[in-house]
Amino acid sequence: MTEISKAVREKLEGWLQDPTIDEATKQELRDLANNPAELEDRFYRDLEFGTGGLRGVIGAGSNRMNLYTVGRASQGFAEYILEAHAGQAGAPSVVIAHDCRHFSPEFALEAALVLAGNGIVAKLFPSLRPTPQLSYSVRAQKATGGIVVTASHNPPEYNGYKVYNSTGGQLVPHEAEQVIARIQDIASFAQVKRLSREEAEAKGLLVWLGAAEDEAFADTVANTSVNRELMASGAAKDLVVVFTPLHGTGNLPVRSALAKIGFTQVHIVKEQELPDGDFPTVKSPNPEEREAFTMAIELGKQVGADLLIGTDPDADRMGAVVRTRDGEYEILTGNQSGSLLVHYVLSQLKERGALPTNGAVVKTIVTSEFGAAIARHYGATVFNTLTGFKYIGEKMNEFEASGEYTYLFGYEESYGYLAGNYARDKDAVVASTLICEAAAYYKRQGKTLIDVLEELYGQFGYYREALASRTLKGKDGLAQIGALMEAFRSNPPQEVGGVRVSEVLDYSLGLDGLPKENVLKFLLEDGSWFCLRPSGTEPKIKFYFGVCGTSTEDAKSRLSRIQDDVLARVDK
């Protein structure tokens, strides 16, 4: 082990000598004695608790997801909760849910027992539940906070731990910073307070949630329908749907919500129906990727499905695929689905005379301007936030407190959508019901969602977007990502794809009243744009591109030129 750094060697020895760490974990580390690179990666830092919580590879070590890093994070969160609840009547409470990933139940229970050890009531779902249901339940239970154990659509070797405030929203930076400070004060695992399950239950500090909460969530989602009368009249029954939960938590909640609205022709991809943390039928359980819909498309062709929908492992992202007039299936991008849903929801509210004059639509800075143009057409005010649904949730709280705006819809290009005020996180369950409802509504008019999309392009402009990324793992990768950002920041391009750069937005400066974040956005003279953003949850840097052309061909050409030019500089 002479090849590992002194700091890593000291941290490793600390784990091996710590009496609070179990023998199996220590043996896992001893087995790596001849793999210094792996040990270096496991201990060169503590797994970072970012604004979204923890996310990392499962395994032993300070830079891994395990019972000890989860326990330490839970102790820090417990101390934050106790301080936030100080002076209020009754014991504080935290709702906890988890997805289908490896060790998710164990991590969720560990978090509950640490909270209980601190005198906080942990309200725990006994089996997997969607992330949006956690957000809803925090609000419904009037809890002080929430935790969900998930790594979203990351590969099987990952897990994560997301933390929520009393509004049901993920912690925003100023809140997360307080939790991080308390976690950093925990120098030893011996400082983590913990009860056994039996003690926690006996003291009423571990409470189990279940069927009643599930039914309430399903009813709430169904009530967000903007055309329930038409659906009940038979429109829902006419739509043929294929649904895949991609081995995740969406299976029962999505089916329950669709049934309540009246959809009866819902076919499930059987091979992907049951929870499985290995996600054996897909390379990645990500509904953003066409490959994830391979089996759904096959089933769709067999049953003549009008629409295919898929949800990611924790059911906060939804992807949709539409059957075209020639019988083929076309996958919608997150921007396209979001824009269609903005149009459908706002047009239906207007038709019913229920569109408020102070309506607001919220999107992120890397989301297409297509949906924004549609929203403004209906008189809504459009707000931009940083990437991450926590910021959309924060805007919703502002609207609720001031009454100045009425929240109508929020979305981000990464397949996250929310209609209704019942939650503060993106919800693939409500997105699934609304996209099915829209497809059924337009089917009655002899149109597919693709037809509607083309009509909207003709009216508002031919918007096209693209996303590229470069994965750079480990300590060296982190340095490379930093160097790339610095290169574009200190020496910004003057021209991209033959078009001059008109403005550079450096969000690390805290633009437009937004929190400071390491993001660069370049605006071009023809209205096109591109953006560089290091991922907060994965070892990669993302590149976003957006254009608006005069035709499909023109938009594709502009997009290709900008994308090729930027990525050529990146890869050089």
C-alpha positions in Angstrom: 0.0 0.0 0.0 3.0 2.3 -0.4 1.5 3.8 -3.5 -1.4 5.5 -1.8 -1.1 9.0 -0.4 -0.4 9.6 3.2 -3.8 11.2 3.8 -5.6 8.3 2.3 -3.5 5.8 4.3 -4.4 7.6 7.5 -8.2 7.6 6.6 -8.0 3.9 5.7 -6.4 3.0 8.9 -8.9 5.1 10.8 -11.7 3.0 9.3 -9.9 -0.3 10.0 -9.4 0.6 13.6 -12.8 2.1 14.3 -14.8 -0.1 16.7 -18.1 1.2 15.3 -17.4 -0.2 11.8 -18.5 -3.8 11.2 -16.0 -6.5 10.3 -17.5 -7.2 6.8 -16.8 -3.5 5.8 -13.2 -3.8 7.1 -12.6 -7.0 5.2 -13.9 -5.3 2.0 -11.1 -2.7 2.5 -8.4 -5.3 3.4 -9.3 -7.1 0.1 -8.2 -4.0 -1.8 -4.7 -4.0 -0.4 -3.2 -4.7 -3.8 -5.4 -2.1 -5.6 -4.0 1.3 -4.5 -5.8 3.2 -7.2 -9.2 1.9 -5.9 -8.3 2.7 -2.3 -7.2 6.2 -3.4 -10.5 6.8 -5.0 -12.5 5.5 -2.0 -10.7 7.7 0.5 -9.3 10.8 -1.3 -12.3 12.7 -0.1 -15.5 12.4 1.9 -18.5 11.7 -0.4 -19.7 15.2 -1.0 -23.0 16.3 0.4 -24.1 18.7 -2.3 -27.2 20.8 -2.6 -29.1 17.6 -3.6 -27.6 15.4 -0.9 -25.3 12.4 -1.4 -24.8 10.3 -4.6 -22.1 7.8 -5.3 -20.9 4.3 -5.9 -22.0 1.8 -3.2 -19.1 0.3 -1.2 -16.8 0.8 1.8 -14.9 4.0 2.2 -15.4 7.7 2.9 -16.1 8.4 -0.8 -18.7 5.7 -1.2 -22.4 5.2 -0.3 -22.6 2.9 2.7 -24.3 2.7 6.1 -21.6 4.9 7.7 -21.7 7.8 5.2 -25.5 7.6 5.3 -25.5 7.6 9.1 -23.1 10.5 9.3 -25.2 12.5 6.8 -28.4 11.6 8.8 -26.8 12.9 12.1 -25.9 16.2 10.4 -29.5 16.5 9.0 -30.9 15.6 12.4 -29.0 18.4 14.1 -30.2 20.8 11.4 -33.9 19.6 11.9 -33.7 20.0 15.7 -32.5 23.6 15.3 -35.1 24.4 12.7 -37.8 23.0 14.9 -36.6 24.7 18.1 -39.5 26.4 19.9 -42.2 24.6 18.1 -44.7 22.3 19.8 -44.4 18.5 19.5 -41.5 16.4 18.2 -40.1 17.1 14.8 -40.7 14.5 12.1 -39.1 13.4 8.8 -40.8 11.3 6.1 -38.5 8.7 4.5 -38.9 6.8 1.2 -36.6 4.7 -1.0 -36.4 3.3 -4.5 -35.5 -0.2 -5.8 -31.7 0.1 -5.8 -29.3 -2.1 -4.0 -29.2 -1.3 -0.2 -32.0 1.4 -0.6 -34.1 -0.3 2.2 -31.1 -0.6 4.5 -30.0 3.0 3.9 -33.5 4.3 4.5 -33.9 2.3 7.7 -30.5 3.5 8.9 -31.5 7.1 8.3 -34.7 6.5 10.3 -32.9 4.9 13.2 -30.4 7.8 13.4 -33.2 10.4 13.4 -35.0 8.4 16.1 -31.7 8.4 18.1 -31.9 12.2 18.0 -35.6 12.2 19.2 -37.0 12.9 15.7 -40.1 10.9 14.6 -39.1 9.0 11.4 -42.1 8.2 9.2 -40.9 5.4 6.9 -42.5 3.7 3.9 -41.8 0.0 4.3 -41.2 -0.6 0.6 -40.3 1.4 -2.5 -42.2 4.6 -3.3 -41.7 7.3 -6.0 -39.7 10.4 -5.1 -42.6 12.7 -5.9 -44.8 10.8 -3.4 -42.1 11.6 -0.7 -42.4 15.3 -1.6 -46.2 15.1 -1.4 -46.1 13.2 1.9 -43.8 15.7 3.6 -46.5 18.3 2.9 -49.5 16.0 3.7 -47.9 14.8 6.9 -46.9 18.4 7.9 -43.4 17.0 8.5 -40.3 19.0 9.3 -38.3 17.4 6.5 -37.9 14.4 4.2 -35.3 11.9 2.9 -35.5 9.7 -0.2 -32.8 7.1 -0.9 -32.3 7.0 -4.7 -29.7 7.6 -7.4 -32.4 8.4 -10.0 -31.3 7.0 -13.4 -27.6 6.4 -12.6 -26.1 2.9 -13.3 -26.8 0.0 -10.9 -23.6 0.5 -8.8 -24.8 3.9 -7.6 -27.1 5.0 -4.8 -28.0 8.3 -3.3 -29.6 10.2 -0.5 -31.7 13.3 -1.1 -32.9 15.7 1.6 -36.1 17.8 1.7 -37.3 20.7 3.8 -40.8 21.2 5.3 -42.3 22.4 2.1 -41.5 19.1 0.3 -38.7 20.7 -1.7 -35.1 19.6 -1.9 -32.8 21.8 0.1 -31.7 24.9 -1.7 -28.0 26.0 -1.3 -28.4 28.2 1.9 -30.2 25.3 3.6 -27.8 22.6 2.3 -24.8 24.7 3.5 -26.1 24.5 7.1 -26.5 20.7 6.9 -23.1 20.4 5.3 -21.5 22.4 8.1 -23.1 20.0 10.7 -22.0 16.9 8.8 -18.4 18.3 8.7 -18.4 18.7 12.5 -18.9 15.0 12.9 -15.3 13.8 13.1 -16.1 10.2 14.3 -18.9 7.7 13.6 -19.1 7.3 17.3 -20.9 10.7 17.3 -23.8 9.3 15.3 -26.7 8.7 17.7 -28.8 5.6 16.8 -31.6 3.5 18.2 -32.3 -0.1 17.4 -35.5 -0.7 15.4 -37.2 -2.2 18.4 -36.3 0.8 20.6 -37.4 3.3 18.0 -40.8 1.5 17.4 -41.4 1.2 21.2 -40.8 4.9 21.7 -43.0 5.9 18.9 -40.1 7.4 17.0 -40.4 5.0 14.1 -43.8 5.1 12.4 -44.7 3.1 9.3 -46.7 4.7 6.4 -48.6 2.6 3.8 -51.8 2.1 1.8 -53.7 5.2 3.1 -50.9 7.5 2.0 -50.6 5.7 -1.4 -54.4 6.2 -2.1 -54.2 9.9 -1.1 -51.3 10.4 -3.5 -53.0 8.7 -6.4 -56.2 10.7 -5.8 -54.3 14.0 -5.7 -52.5 13.2 -9.0 -55.7 12.2 -10.7 -57.3 15.5 -9.5 -54.7 17.5 -11.5 -56.5 16.4 -14.7 -57.5 19.4 -16.8 -60.1 17.5 -18.8 -61.5 14.8 -16.6 -65.0 15.1 -18.0 -63.8 14.3 -21.6 -61.7 11.5 -20.3 -64.7 10.0 -18.4 -66.8 10.3 -21.5 -64.7 7.6 -23.2 -61.7 9.5 -24.6 -59.4 7.8 -22.1 -60.6 4.3 -23.1 -59.9 5.0 -26.7 -56.2 5.5 -26.2 -53.9 2.5 -26.3 -50.9 3.0 -24.0 -47.7 0.9 -23.3 -46.0 1.7 -20.0 -42.6 0.6 -18.7 -41.5 1.4 -15.2 -37.9 0.3 -16.1 -37.7 -2.0 -13.1 -38.4 1.0 -10.8 -41.0 2.5 -8.4 -43.4 3.8 -11.1 -45.3 0.6 -11.7 -48.2 0.7 -9.2 -48.5 4.5 -8.8 -48.7 5.3 -12.5 -51.1 2.5 -13.2 -53.3 3.5 -10.2 -53.4 7.2 -11.3 -54.2 6.3 -15.0 -57.0 4.0 -13.9 -58.6 6.7 -11.8 -58.8 9.0 -14.8 -60.3 6.2 -17.0 -57.5 4.8 -19.0 -58.2 1.1 -19.5 -56.0 0.1 -22.4 -52.7 0.2 -20.5 -50.2 -2.5 -21.5 -47.2 -3.2 -19.2 -43.8 -4.3 -20.5 -43.7 -7.5 -18.4 -39.9 -7.9 -18.6 -39.5 -4.5 -16.9 -42.5 -4.5 -14.6 -40.9 -5.7 -11.3 -38.4 -3.8 -9.3 -34.8 -4.9 -9.9 -31.8 -2.8 -8.8 -29.6 -4.5 -11.5 -31.9 -3.1 -14.3 -31.1 -6.2 -16.3 -33.0 -5.3 -19.5 -31.4 -1.9 -20.2 -27.9 -0.4 -20.4 -29.3 2.5 -18.4 -32.7 2.9 -16.7 -33.1 6.3 -18.2 -36.3 7.3 -20.2 -34.2 10.0 -21.9 -32.6 7.3 -24.0 -34.3 5.5 -26.9 -32.6 2.2 -26.0 -34.6 2.1 -22.8 -37.8 1.9 -24.9 -36.7 -1.0 -27.1 -39.0 -3.5 -25.4 -41.8 -1.0 -25.1 -41.6 -0.3 -28.8 -41.8 -4.0 -29.6 -44.9 -4.3 -27.4 -46.4 -1.1 -28.9 -46.2 -2.6 -32.4 -47.9 -5.7 -31.2 -50.9 -3.9 -29.5 -51.1 -0.9 -31.8 -50.2 1.6 -29.0 -50.8 5.3 -29.7 -48.3 6.3 -26.9 -45.5 4.7 -25.0 -44.5 6.1 -21.6 -41.5 5.2 -19.3 -40.5 6.3 -15.9 -37.0 6.2 -14.3 -36.2 4.1 -11.1 -37.6 6.7 -8.6 -40.4 7.9 -10.9 -39.6 11.5 -11.0 -38.7 11.6 -14.8 -41.0 10.5 -17.6 -40.2 9.8 -21.3 -42.8 9.5 -24.0 -42.8 7.9 -27.5 -45.5 8.6 -30.0 -46.7 6.4 -32.9 -46.5 8.4 -36.1 -48.9 8.2 -39.0 -46.6 5.8 -40.8 -46.8 3.4 -37.8 -43.3 4.1 -36.6 -42.5 5.3 -33.1 -40.8 8.7 -32.4 -39.3 9.5 -29.0 -40.1 13.0 -27.7 -37.3 15.0 -26.1 -37.8 16.5 -22.6 -38.2 19.9 -24.2 -40.8 18.6 -26.6 -42.8 16.8 -24.0 -42.6 19.9 -21.7 -43.7 22.3 -24.4 -46.6 20.0 -25.4 -47.7 19.8 -21.8 -47.5 23.6 -21.4 -49.7 24.0 -24.4 -52.2 21.3 -23.4 -52.6 22.5 -19.8 -52.8 26.2 -20.6 -55.1 25.7 -23.6 -57.5 23.6 -21.6 -57.6 26.0 -18.7 -58.3 28.8 -21.2 -61.1 26.8 -22.9 -62.7 26.2 -19.5 -62.3 29.9 -18.5 -60.1 28.8 -15.7 -56.8 30.3 -16.9 -55.7 32.9 -14.2 -54.5 36.3 -15.3 -51.4 35.9 -13.1 -50.4 32.5 -14.2 -46.7 31.5 -14.1 -44.7 28.8 -15.8 -41.3 28.0 -14.5 -38.4 26.4 -16.4 -34.6 26.2 -16.0 -31.9 28.2 -17.8 -30.9 25.1 -20.0 -34.5 24.4 -21.0 -35.8 25.3 -24.5 -37.4 28.7 -25.1 -40.1 26.8 -27.1 -42.3 26.2 -24.0 -41.7 29.8 -22.8 -43.0 31.2 -26.1 -46.1 29.0 -25.8 -46.7 30.1 -22.2 -46.4 33.8 -23.1 -48.9 33.3 -25.9 -51.4 32.3 -23.2 -50.5 35.3 -21.1 -48.4 33.5 -18.5 -45.3 34.9 -17.0 -42.2 32.8 -17.5 -39.6 32.4 -14.8 -36.1 30.9 -15.3 -34.2 29.1 -12.5 -30.9 27.3 -12.2 -30.9 23.6 -13.1 -32.5 21.4 -10.5 -36.1 21.1 -9.6 -35.4 22.4 -6.1 -35.3 25.9 -7.6 -38.6 25.5 -9.3 -40.0 24.3 -6.0 -38.6 27.4 -4.3 -40.3 29.6 -6.9 -43.6 27.8 -6.1 -43.1 28.6 -2.4 -42.6 32.3 -3.3 -45.8 32.4 -5.3 -47.7 30.7 -2.5 -46.4 33.1 0.1 -46.9 36.3 -1.9 -50.0 35.4 -4.0 -48.6 37.5 -6.8 -48.5 34.6 -9.2 -50.5 31.4 -9.7 -48.3 28.4 -10.5 -49.4 26.5 -13.6 -46.6 24.3 -14.7 -42.9 23.7 -14.1 -40.4 21.6 -16.1 -36.8 21.0 -17.1 -35.3 19.6 -20.2 -34.2 16.5 -18.4 -37.7 15.0 -18.5 -38.9 16.4 -15.2 -42.4 18.0 -15.0 -44.9 19.1 -12.3 -48.5 20.3 -12.6 -50.4 21.1 -9.4 -49.3 22.5 -6.0 -49.3 19.2 -4.1 -45.5 18.6 -4.3 -42.3 20.5 -4.7 -40.4 18.0 -6.9 -40.8 16.7 -10.4 -43.4 14.0 -10.8 -43.4 11.3 -13.5 -46.7 10.1 -12.2 -48.6 13.3 -13.0 -46.5 13.7 -16.2 -47.7 10.3 -17.3 -51.3 11.0 -16.7 -51.2 14.4 -18.4 -49.3 13.2 -21.5 -51.8 10.4 -21.8 -54.7 12.8 -21.4 -53.2 15.1 -24.1 -52.8 12.2 -26.5 -56.4 11.1 -25.9 -57.7 14.6 -26.3 -55.9 15.1 -29.7 -56.8 11.6 -30.8 -60.4 12.6 -30.7 -59.5 15.3 -33.2 -57.7 12.9 -35.4 -54.2 14.1 -34.4 -51.1 12.6 -32.9 -48.9 14.5 -30.5 -46.4 14.7 -33.3 -49.0 16.5 -35.4 -49.6 18.9 -32.6 -45.9 19.5 -32.2 -45.6 20.4 -35.9 -48.5 22.8 -35.6 -46.7 24.5 -32.7 -43.4 24.7 -34.6 -45.3 26.4 -37.5 -46.8 28.9 -35.0 -43.9 29.7 -32.7 -40.7 28.7 -34.6 -38.7 25.5 -35.3 -36.9 25.0 -32.0 -34.3 22.3 -31.7 -32.0 21.4 -28.8 -29.2 19.0 -28.1 -27.3 17.7 -25.1 -23.8 16.3 -25.1 -21.6 15.3 -22.2 -18.1 14.1 -21.4 -17.6 11.7 -18.5 -14.4 12.3 -16.5 -14.2 10.1 -13.5 -12.2 10.4 -10.3 -9.8 13.0 -9.0 -8.2 13.6 -12.3 -11.6 13.9 -14.0 -12.7 16.6 -11.5 -9.6 18.6 -12.3 -10.2 18.3 -16.1 -13.8 19.5 -15.7 -12.5 22.5 -13.7 -9.9 23.2 -16.4 -12.5 23.1 -19.2 -14.7 25.6 -17.3 -11.8 27.9 -16.7 -10.7 27.8 -20.3 -14.2 28.9 -21.6 -14.5 31.4 -18.8 -11.1 33.1 -19.3 -11.0 32.8 -23.1 -14.6 32.7 -24.3 -15.2 32.1 -28.0 -16.0 35.2 -30.1 -17.8 33.2 -32.8 -19.5 29.8 -32.9 -20.8 28.0 -36.0 -20.3 31.2 -38.0 -22.4 33.3 -35.7 -21.0 35.9 -33.3 -21.4 35.5 -29.5 -23.4 38.4 -28.3 -23.3 37.8 -24.5 -21.7 35.5 -22.0 -23.7 34.7 -18.8 -21.5 33.6 -16.0 -23.8 32.3 -13.3 -21.0 31.9 -10.8 -21.5 35.6 -10.3 -25.1 35.2 -9.1 -27.0 36.6 -12.1 -30.6 37.7 -12.1 -30.9 37.2 -8.4 -30.1 33.5 -8.7 -27.7 31.6 -6.4 -24.1 31.4 -7.6 -23.4 28.3 -9.6 -20.6 27.2 -11.9 -22.5 27.5 -15.2 -21.6 29.4 -18.4 -24.2 30.3 -21.0 -23.3 31.8 -24.3 -25.9 33.8 -26.3 -25.4 34.1 -30.1 -26.6 37.0 -32.3 -29.2 34.8 -34.1 -30.9 33.8 -30.9 -29.1 30.5 -30.6 -27.3 29.6 -27.4 -25.1 27.0 -25.7 -24.3 26.3 -22.1 -21.6 24.5 -20.1 -22.5 22.9 -16.8 -20.6 20.4 -14.6 -23.1 17.8 -13.3 -23.8 18.0 -9.6 -24.5 14.3 -9.3 -22.3 12.5 -11.8 -18.6 12.7 -12.8 -19.4 14.5 -16.1 -19.6 17.9 -17.7 -22.7 18.7 -19.8 -23.1 20.8 -22.9 -26.5 22.2 -23.8 -27.4 23.7 -27.2 -30.5 25.5 -28.4 -31.6 27.1 -31.7 -34.8 28.4 -33.4 -34.9 28.1 -37.2 -37.2 29.0 -40.0 -37.8 25.3 -40.8 -36.9 21.9 -39.5 -33.9 21.7 -41.9 -32.7 25.2 -41.0 -32.9 24.4 -37.3 -31.0 21.1 -37.7 -28.3 22.8 -39.7 -27.8 25.6 -37.1 -27.8 23.1 -34.3 -25.2 20.9 -36.0 -22.9 23.8 -36.7 -22.9 25.1 -33.2 -22.6 21.7 -31.6 -19.7 20.6 -33.8 -17.8 23.8 -33.2 -18.1 23.8 -29.4 -17.3 20.1 -29.0 -14.3 20.4 -31.3 -12.8 22.9 -28.9 -13.8 20.8 -25.9 -12.2 17.6 -27.3 -9.0 19.4 -28.5 
